[in-house]
């Protein structure tokens, strides 16, 4: 299967355009045509032409930027769809698929009927496709790209149909070797000396003298296990026991792939064909069945078993790779992460996003010196600065009545009369000029740690540019 207009067909299926249409890509500091539809080619446009020249040739052309990454995803979808015709489907470049139908064509009424069904289905989907059929992969590729029929004789096709580069194809044509028939009747030794072994290799692959197997893409790993019970169950203990069996099988598969589960879904099917799901999101990637099983108990207790549950299905919907661990001499070489288990237990009640931790930030501004992140999606850090000390409680600056650059002996704050017993400071902090922060537009601040006789330890600062005193924090 060759899709000569894969990129434009993908876009036009979602957003149809009447008239010339082209996709452009940035190359060598200029926009060039990447893929065209049929009206654009009929207007004289060609792939690789600069966008400015194309506009001069066809002013009414509609163009959009190309997305090769989305084209690759679309081709992957087509590959999965093509597996309905045969199990062996592989990629052939960025715009083609190769299928081995040697054992499945009879299921569709023969090769001719199979090709007709393919054309009809792809045409109904708005995709242009050219099909080539052959006993070898090279012959099928040649007929799809250069043949007028799916089973056109191979000898009549040009030498470029052997998947040769442009320079080799042009040199052969200058020697009078224009078709594959001309090339196959020529002495092999002179061709090998002049063009190298790659030419004869392509010829032998097309004629079947050298094997070229189809390598299908491996199927993605599916992390799901199922258990069908001979008799329905309804007790929580029985459901937990069955879930434990599923977890052991699933964790064994995760361990074999070097991954861990971050999200699990337990589906419980009842005898009346109804089903309920218990979703579990973990704070860290795990593959230890003994640690995961107790975390399901809260969700299992809320399940309405009805007349009984006869089937359970457990799937890891989100996985992450786990780093390899060196085996130790004792079983306690790698103790389990109890903190992750605790976060998971709390998260099942209030949500993992609501369990948060403080992380250090690269800023000397008090308000910007920390970050708040979900504990399940961040790792604890040890980069906190211990000196100078910072108050446990920070709040927006609150003005107090005081004058002078030294801390006041007495001041009133939040309707309390306080007396200064000890003052530690000052610590001068300058604003970060590259950030537009309205609270720091007044300039530098001189911070003081104030111990009051009433027992409160406050964090005050003085602004030299615009004299004033403010309270911004309180120590524990």
C-alpha positions in Angstrom: 0.0 0.0 0.0 1.4 3.3 -1.1 -0.3 6.6 0.0 1.1 9.2 -2.4 -0.9 12.0 -0.7 -0.9 10.8 2.9 -0.3 14.2 4.5 -2.9 16.1 2.5 -5.5 13.4 2.7 -5.1 13.4 6.5 -5.8 17.1 6.6 -8.5 17.2 4.0 -10.5 14.5 5.7 -11.1 16.8 8.6 -11.1 20.1 6.8 -12.1 19.7 3.1 -10.9 22.3 0.6 -12.2 22.9 -2.9 -9.3 23.7 -5.3 -5.6 23.6 -5.0 -4.3 22.7 -1.6 -0.7 22.2 -0.3 1.2 21.6 2.9 4.4 23.6 3.5 7.5 22.8 5.5 10.4 25.0 6.6 13.6 24.0 4.8 16.8 26.0 4.4 15.3 29.1 5.9 12.4 29.1 3.4 8.9 27.6 3.1 8.6 24.8 0.5 5.8 22.7 -0.7 5.7 19.4 1.2 2.6 17.6 -0.2 -0.1 18.5 -2.8 -3.6 17.4 -3.7 -4.6 16.6 -7.3 -5.9 20.1 -8.2 -2.6 21.6 -7.0 -0.6 19.2 -9.2 -2.9 20.0 -12.2 -2.1 23.7 -11.7 1.6 23.0 -12.3 2.9 22.9 -8.7 5.5 20.4 -7.5 6.8 19.2 -4.2 9.9 21.1 -3.2 8.9 24.3 -4.9 9.3 27.4 -2.8 6.1 28.9 -1.4 6.7 32.3 -3.1 7.0 30.6 -6.6 3.9 28.5 -5.9 1.9 31.6 -5.0 3.0 33.2 -8.3 1.8 30.1 -10.3 -1.4 29.6 -8.3 -2.6 32.6 -6.4 -5.7 30.9 -5.1 -3.8 28.0 -3.5 -4.7 27.2 0.1 -1.8 26.1 2.2 -1.2 25.0 5.8 2.0 24.0 7.7 2.8 20.3 7.5 2.9 18.1 10.6 5.1 15.0 9.9 4.6 13.8 13.5 0.8 13.7 13.0 1.4 12.0 9.6 3.4 9.3 11.4 0.6 8.8 13.9 -1.9 8.5 11.1 0.1 5.9 9.3 0.4 3.9 12.5 -3.4 4.0 12.7 -3.6 2.7 9.2 -1.2 0.0 10.0 -3.4 -1.2 12.9 -6.4 -1.0 10.5 -4.6 -3.0 7.8 -4.2 -5.9 10.2 -7.9 -6.8 9.4 -6.6 -8.1 6.1 -3.6 -10.1 7.4 -1.6 -10.3 10.6 1.8 -9.4 9.0 1.8 -5.6 8.4 4.9 -3.5 8.5 6.0 0.0 7.5 7.4 0.9 4.1 8.9 4.4 4.5 6.9 7.3 5.7 4.0 6.9 3.4 3.5 3.2 2.8 2.7 -0.2 4.3 3.7 -3.7 3.3 1.4 -6.7 3.9 2.2 -10.4 3.7 -1.2 -11.8 2.4 0.2 -15.2 1.4 -1.9 -17.0 4.0 -5.0 -14.9 4.2 -6.0 -13.9 0.7 -8.3 -16.9 0.4 -10.4 -15.7 3.3 -11.4 -12.7 1.1 -12.2 -14.6 -2.1 -8.7 -14.4 -3.7 -6.1 -11.7 -4.3 -8.3 -9.7 -6.8 -11.2 -9.5 -4.5 -8.9 -8.5 -1.6 -7.4 -5.6 -3.6 -10.9 -4.5 -4.6 -12.1 -4.4 -1.0 -9.0 -2.4 0.0 -9.5 0.2 -2.7 -13.2 0.5 -1.8 -12.6 0.9 1.9 -9.8 3.4 1.6 -11.6 5.4 -1.1 -14.7 5.7 1.1 -12.3 7.0 3.8 -11.1 9.7 1.5 -7.6 8.3 1.0 -5.8 7.8 -2.3 -3.9 4.5 -2.4 -1.9 2.7 -5.0 -1.7 -1.1 -4.5 1.0 -3.4 -5.8 0.9 -7.2 -5.7 3.9 -9.4 -6.2 5.6 -12.6 -5.0 8.4 -10.4 -3.4 8.4 -7.2 -1.5 10.4 -5.5 -4.1 8.0 -6.5 -6.9 5.0 -5.3 -5.0 6.7 -1.9 -4.2 7.7 -1.5 -7.9 4.1 -2.1 -9.1 2.6 0.2 -6.5 4.9 3.1 -7.3 5.5 2.8 -11.1 2.9 0.3 -12.4 -0.4 1.2 -13.9 -1.9 -2.1 -12.6 -1.5 -4.0 -9.4 -0.1 -7.0 -11.3 1.7 -5.4 -14.2 4.7 -7.4 -15.6 7.8 -6.5 -13.7 10.1 -6.5 -16.8 8.3 -3.5 -18.3 8.8 -1.2 -15.3 11.6 1.4 -15.3 14.8 0.7 -13.4 13.8 3.4 -10.8 11.2 0.8 -9.6 14.0 -1.1 -8.0 14.1 1.5 -5.2 17.3 3.0 -6.6 18.6 6.6 -5.8 18.2 9.2 -8.5 21.9 9.3 -9.5 22.0 5.5 -10.1 18.7 5.5 -12.0 19.9 8.4 -14.2 23.3 6.8 -14.9 21.6 3.5 -16.0 19.2 5.3 -18.4 22.2 7.1 -20.0 23.7 3.6 -20.6 20.5 2.6 -22.4 19.3 0.4 -19.5 15.8 1.8 -19.1 13.7 -1.1 -17.9 14.2 -3.9 -15.5 14.2 -6.3 -18.4 17.2 -4.5 -19.9 19.0 -4.6 -16.6 18.4 -8.3 -16.0 19.8 -9.2 -19.4 23.1 -7.2 -18.8 26.3 -8.9 -17.5 26.4 -8.6 -13.7 30.1 -8.1 -13.2 30.4 -4.8 -15.1 27.3 -3.5 -13.2 28.8 -4.5 -9.9 32.1 -2.8 -10.6 30.5 0.5 -11.7 27.5 0.8 -9.4 28.4 -1.5 -6.5 26.6 -4.4 -4.9 23.5 -2.4 -3.9 22.1 -2.4 -7.5 22.3 -6.2 -7.9 20.9 -6.6 -4.4 17.8 -4.6 -5.3 17.4 -6.5 -8.5 17.7 -9.9 -6.8 15.2 -8.9 -4.1 12.7 -7.9 -6.8 13.1 -11.1 -8.8 13.0 -13.3 -5.7 16.6 -14.5 -5.8 17.3 -12.8 -2.4 14.8 -12.9 0.5 13.4 -9.8 2.0 10.9 -10.6 4.8 8.2 -8.4 6.1 8.9 -7.3 9.7 5.7 -6.4 11.5 5.7 -4.0 14.3 5.5 -5.7 17.7 2.2 -5.5 19.5 2.2 -3.1 22.5 2.2 -4.7 25.9 -1.2 -4.8 27.4 -1.2 -4.7 31.1 -4.5 -6.4 31.9 -5.5 -9.7 33.5 -8.9 -11.3 33.9 -10.4 -13.9 36.2 -13.7 -15.7 35.6 -15.3 -17.4 38.6 -17.3 -20.6 38.5 -19.6 -19.3 41.2 -20.6 -15.7 42.0 -19.1 -14.0 45.0 -20.2 -11.1 47.1 -18.2 -10.9 50.3 -15.5 -8.2 50.6 -13.0 -10.9 51.7 -13.7 -13.0 48.6 -13.3 -10.0 46.3 -10.1 -9.0 47.9 -8.7 -12.6 47.6 -9.6 -12.6 43.9 -8.0 -9.2 43.4 -4.9 -10.4 45.1 -4.6 -13.2 42.5 -5.0 -10.7 39.7 -2.4 -8.4 41.2 0.2 -11.2 41.4 -0.2 -12.0 37.7 -0.2 -8.3 36.7 2.8 -7.4 38.9 4.7 -10.3 37.3 4.0 -8.9 33.9 5.1 -5.4 35.0 8.3 -6.8 36.5 9.1 -8.6 33.3 8.8 -5.3 31.4 10.7 -3.2 33.9 7.7 -0.9 34.6 5.5 0.0 37.5 1.8 0.9 37.7 0.7 4.4 38.6 -3.1 3.9 37.9 -5.1 0.7 38.2 -8.7 0.0 37.3 -10.6 -3.0 38.8 -13.7 -3.9 36.9 -16.2 -6.1 38.7 -18.9 -7.8 36.5 -22.1 -9.0 38.1 -24.3 -11.9 37.1 -26.9 -9.4 35.8 -24.3 -8.1 33.3 -23.9 -4.9 35.2 -20.4 -3.8 36.1 -18.7 -1.5 38.6 -15.2 -0.1 38.6 -12.8 0.7 41.4 -10.0 3.1 40.3 -6.8 3.4 42.3 -4.1 6.0 41.6 -0.8 5.5 43.2 1.6 8.1 44.5 4.6 6.3 43.0 5.0 3.6 40.5 4.6 0.2 42.2 4.7 -3.5 41.2 4.5 -5.1 44.6 1.2 -6.9 45.0 1.5 -7.0 48.8 1.7 -3.2 49.0 -1.0 -2.5 46.4 -3.7 -4.9 47.6 -4.6 -3.1 50.9 -5.1 0.1 49.0 -8.0 -1.5 47.1 -10.0 -2.3 50.3 -11.6 1.1 50.6 -13.0 1.1 47.1 -14.0 -2.6 47.2 -16.2 -2.0 50.3 -18.3 0.5 48.3 -19.1 -2.0 45.6 -22.7 -3.2 45.3 -22.4 -6.9 44.5 -26.1 -7.5 43.8 -26.7 -11.1 43.1 -23.0 -11.8 42.9 -19.8 -11.0 40.9 -18.7 -13.6 38.4 -15.8 -11.9 36.6 -13.0 -9.5 37.6 -10.7 -7.6 35.3 -7.6 -5.6 36.5 -5.8 -3.2 34.2 -2.9 -0.9 34.6 -4.1 2.2 32.7 -0.9 4.2 33.5 2.6 2.8 33.8 6.1 4.2 34.3 9.5 2.6 33.8 11.2 1.7 37.1 14.9 1.9 37.5 16.7 -1.4 37.9 17.6 -2.2 41.5 20.7 -4.2 42.4 19.9 -7.3 44.3 21.2 -7.3 47.9 22.2 -10.0 50.3 19.1 -9.6 52.4 15.5 -9.0 51.8 15.6 -5.6 53.4 18.1 -4.2 51.0 15.4 -2.1 49.4 12.7 -1.2 52.0 9.3 -0.2 50.6 8.4 3.5 50.3 6.1 3.9 53.2 5.6 7.6 52.4 4.2 6.8 49.0 1.8 4.3 50.6 0.6 6.9 53.0 0.1 9.5 50.3 -1.8 6.9 48.3 -4.1 6.1 51.2 -4.8 9.8 51.9 -5.2 10.5 48.2 -7.9 7.9 47.8 -10.0 9.9 50.3 -9.3 13.5 49.2 -7.6 13.1 45.8 -3.9 12.8 45.0 -3.8 16.4 43.7 -4.8 17.7 47.1 -1.8 16.1 48.9 1.0 18.6 48.3 4.5 19.2 49.4 6.8 22.3 49.5 9.8 22.3 47.2 12.6 24.8 47.1 12.8 27.4 44.4 15.8 29.3 43.1 15.0 32.7 44.4 16.0 34.8 47.4 12.6 36.6 47.4 10.7 35.1 50.4 7.5 34.7 48.5 9.2 33.0 45.6 11.6 30.7 47.5 9.3 27.7 47.5 6.9 25.9 45.2 3.8 23.8 46.1 3.5 20.7 44.0 1.4 17.5 44.3 3.3 14.9 46.3 2.3 12.1 43.9 4.0 13.9 41.0 7.1 15.3 42.6 10.0 14.0 44.6 11.2 15.5 47.9 14.3 17.7 47.6 17.0 18.5 50.2 18.1 21.8 48.7 16.5 24.0 51.4 18.7 26.7 52.8 19.0 26.6 56.6 20.5 30.1 57.0 19.3 32.7 57.3 16.1 31.4 59.0 12.7 32.0 57.5 9.4 32.2 59.3 7.1 29.3 59.2 4.1 31.5 58.4 4.3 34.1 55.6 1.6 36.6 54.7 1.2 39.8 52.7 3.1 42.8 54.3 1.1 44.6 57.0 2.1 48.1 57.8 2.9 49.2 61.3 3.4 52.7 62.7 7.2 53.2 63.1 10.0 55.5 61.9 13.7 55.3 61.5 16.0 52.6 60.1 16.2 50.7 63.5 13.4 48.4 64.8 10.8 50.2 66.9 10.9 49.6 70.7 7.1 49.5 70.8 4.6 49.0 68.0 1.0 48.0 67.5 0.2 45.0 65.3 -3.2 43.3 64.8 -4.6 45.2 67.8 -1.8 44.1 70.0 0.7 46.3 71.8 4.1 44.6 71.5 7.5 45.5 72.9 10.8 44.6 71.3 13.0 42.4 73.5 15.6 41.4 70.9 16.2 42.3 67.3 18.4 40.3 64.9 19.4 41.8 61.6 19.3 43.5 59.2 19.3 41.1 56.2 19.1 43.2 53.0 17.1 41.6 50.0 17.1 43.3 46.7 14.2 42.9 44.2 14.6 40.7 41.1 14.6 43.3 38.4 13.7 40.8 35.7 10.3 40.1 37.3 7.4 42.5 37.4 6.2 42.1 41.0 4.0 44.9 42.4 4.9 44.1 46.0 8.6 44.7 45.3 8.4 47.9 43.3 9.4 49.9 46.3 13.0 48.7 46.1 15.2 47.0 48.6 14.1 45.7 52.0 16.0 45.3 55.3 14.6 42.3 57.2 14.8 41.9 61.0 13.8 39.0 63.3 12.0 40.6 66.3 11.6 38.8 69.6 8.9 40.5 71.6 8.3 40.4 75.4 4.9 39.1 74.8 6.4 35.9 73.3 5.8 36.5 69.6 8.7 36.2 67.1 7.9 38.4 64.0 9.6 39.1 60.7 9.7 42.8 60.0 11.3 44.7 57.2 12.1 48.3 56.5 12.1 50.0 53.1 14.9 52.6 52.8 13.6 54.2 49.6 10.1 54.8 50.9 10.6 54.7 54.7 8.2 52.4 56.4 7.9 49.3 58.5 6.0 46.2 57.7 5.3 42.7 59.2 5.5 39.9 56.8 5.9 36.7 58.8 5.8 35.0 62.1 8.2 32.3 63.4 6.9 29.2 65.2 
